[in-house]
Amino acid sequence: EAAEAAAAAKKSTAKKTKAAERTDLREHLNCVFIGHVDAGKSTFCGQVMLTTGQVDERTMQKYEKEAKEKNRESWFLAYIMDTDEEERAKGKTVQVGRAHFDTDKKRYTILDAPGHKNYVPNMIAGACQADIGVLVISARKGEFETGFERGGQTREHALLAKTLGVRLLLVAVNKMDDPTVEWSEERYKEIMEKLSPFLKQCGYNVKKDVQFVPMSALKGTNVMKRVDPALCPWYTDQCFLEILDALPPTDRKTGAPMRLPIIDKYRDMGTVVEGKVEQGELVEGEKYILLPNRDKVVVEAVSLDEEDVAKAFGGENVKVKLKDISDEDIKPGFVLSCAKNVAPVVRRFEAQLIIVELLEHKSIFSAGYGAILHLHAIAEECSIVELTSQIDKKTGKKSKKPPMFVKSGAVITCIIEVEQNICIETFDACPQLGRFTLRDEGKTIGIGKVLKLLDTPEAGKAE
């Protein structure tokens, strides 16, 4: 018996030190690449991977050959990110591609989001993990204009990025080497002038949170190294990666209670979930609670970019192996929460909402309006219970009387109810779990933040 006990003790101590302590403590940033179809997002991501040395030459030659066979020579860089046959054949990204690269100062994860409007939900899943958005814009004559008109994705993506919590936006003006542009300063300024007022409307502070960079993703100009003055005499500022490295560090709230919204789950010798630690730290071997069902789980292993680690901090994308639960009991949108300070679970909440653009045949927003609520990785059907007040855009004051209905462009507070229990927080407590978008028939109609969690009458039964 003593021998058995000793063996068990040995096992338990071995378990605690299974993963080495973290030595590499460079800051980790998630960058999501967004923009209209064919603005060159995948090519740009591929170029960054190539210049930072993440792809070897043999693979590159294979991709070039494949692209030539399909008569698409300029697509070979995009193949680094678009790995799916269907994506390559059409040249469109569908799923959110992921890749990692590092510079001397920071570690990065690239999320290459799809630009096509049918895939906006996938893009939402990509952007809700991101800290920094890179809005890729094509400077080619005609392409910038289509991406920016009413049906274009440039507008919707910039808006979604802001609500999903992308603090900083780098606007990469791509295809500056195109014959219709040839590094013309006028074109670059024209694009800046057209975009700035729109980004302001989305809630970005253009002077502080937005930076513009001219570049060519296909040739790699101004990505790693600054552009040659002979080619472009008017731009003397930093190149793309220098700007990323110079960004101020983000506050990760390591002391706050742990919150990990789950984006994906699968079976792999046990139950594995993926997501980004929004705040706090995730420790291997600790007990956590999975909401909204309140299942108790133990974290068996935490891995970061395929390496096992003992701890993960806020802002890192992790894969977590869970004990005591089957993968069938987990859905994307569930939240892994620290057991001492459990995240709230509700069905009804009060929110501040900006109505962006209603559908043409449903042009009035009132109580009883039904839409899809997207909040971190949740996508749930919801309905508006009542409008509680309208907010004056200029003064920020609430109206005394609640409005009966509002139209596009209004800012209101309202009460929203969902059918299933969901795990959310107020915006002040944890911004990542407190901002949402409302979509209807595939269009973003509103963006908002959670002000107050309300008890539903039936909440007592669930306990």
C-alpha positions, 0 to 999 in steps of 0.5 A: 500500500505504501508503495502504491501511495508513493507511486500516486504521490509521484504521479500527482507531483509529476502532473503539476510540473508536466509543462515547463514554466513560461520563459518567452514572455513577449507580448502576444497580439492577435491581428485580424485581417479584414476588408472587401473580397479581393483586396488582397488579405490572404496575399498580405498575410502570406507575404508577412509569413514569408518575410518573417521566415515562417514558410520554407522555400520548397513549400513556396515553389510548390505553391507557385507551381500550383498557382501557375497551373490554375493560371493565377500566378499572383495568388501563390502567396494567398495559398499560404493562408487559404489551404482549402481546395475550394478556397484556392480554386475560387480565390476566396477565403471561407474559413478564418485562416490562422498562423503565427509569426514573431518579431524581436519584440512581440508574438503575433497570431494572424487571423485571415478573415473572409471578405465575402458577404456570405461569410460574415458570421465566420468573419465575426468569429475571427474578429472576436479574438482580435486585438488589432484590426488590419483593414486591407484596402485596394487602391486599384481604380474601381476596387476601392470604390466597390468595396466602399459602396453600400453593398461593399464589405469594407464598411460592414467589416470596419463596423463589426471590428469596432464592436467586436473589440478591435481597439486599433485599426491599421489601414493598409492601402494595398496594390499601390504598385498597380498600373492604375495607381503607381504609388500616386500620393493623390490616390492615397490621400483620396482614400484617406479622406474618404475613409476617415469620416466613416471610421469616425462614425464607427467610433474610432478616434481617427487621430489616436486609434487609426494608422494608414500605411501604403504598401504592395502585398504581392511585391512585399513593398513597405511590409518588412522594409521601408519603401525605396524613396526612389519609388515613393518619395512622399512616404517616409514613415514606418513600414507595416511591421515597425508600426505593429512593434511600436504599438503600446502594450494592451492591459490584460487584467491578469488579476481579474477572474478568468474568462475564456469564451469557447470558439470551437471544440472537438475530441482528441484523446479527451475533450479539447476546446479552443478560445482566447483567454479574455482576462485573468490567467488559466492554470493547468490542473485547476478546477473551473466552471463551464457556463451556462450549464454550470458543469465543473471541469478540471483543466488537464492541459493548456497548449499555446501554438502546439506547445504545452504550457503551465499557464496562459494569460489574458489575450492568448489563444489556447487549446485546453484539454478538459476532464469530467465532460464530454464534447457533446455537452459543449457548444461554441459560445460557452464560457470557461470561468474561474470557480471562485468568481463565476460569470453571470448567466442570464436570459434578459439584459438591458443594452445600449444600442446603435441602429446602424442600418435597418433592412429596407422592408423592415425599416422600423425598430420597435418592441417585438423585433427579432434578430440574431445576437452575436456576442463573443462566440454566441449566436442566439435568436433574440427579441426586443422586449421594450425600448427604454429610452432614446439617447441624443447623439450630440449631448448623450442625454437619455429621453424622459419618455421611451420611444415607441419605435426608432429608425436607422441611425438612432441610439437607444437603450432597450431590453433584449431577451434570448431563448436560451441562457447565455453567459455574458457580463456588463461592458464595464465588468468585462468589455469582451463579454459585454459587446454585441452585434445584431444581425438580421437576414445576413445584414448587421443592423445594430451594435451595442454594449450590455449595460445591466443584467436583468433576472428573468422570472424563471431563473430560480428554477434552473438553479 
